[in-house]
Amino acid sequence: MDIFQWIGFLGMAFVVSAYFLLQINRCTIHSILYQLLNLTGAILLLISLCVHFNLGSFVIEIFWIIITVYGIFNNLKRKKNEKISTFNA
């Protein structure tokens, strides 16, 4: 295995770990740990796919990154709004 396959393997481990933690209730979909594991995993898989290209996998990783970044921004916005409403209450 070359270095890019190891990078892809590590990315897969991050994504699977995130899903496992979600299933055993150690984190939620709103947890920053869950989102960062998904984001990091997808980026590592994308790096691997730049060398060992597979169009289907490449496209799904792009969507995985976009959706995860969207989720992170929504959660940050939600937390900011909660702090503001708590402060104004």
Disulfide bonds with the S-S distance in Angstrom:
none
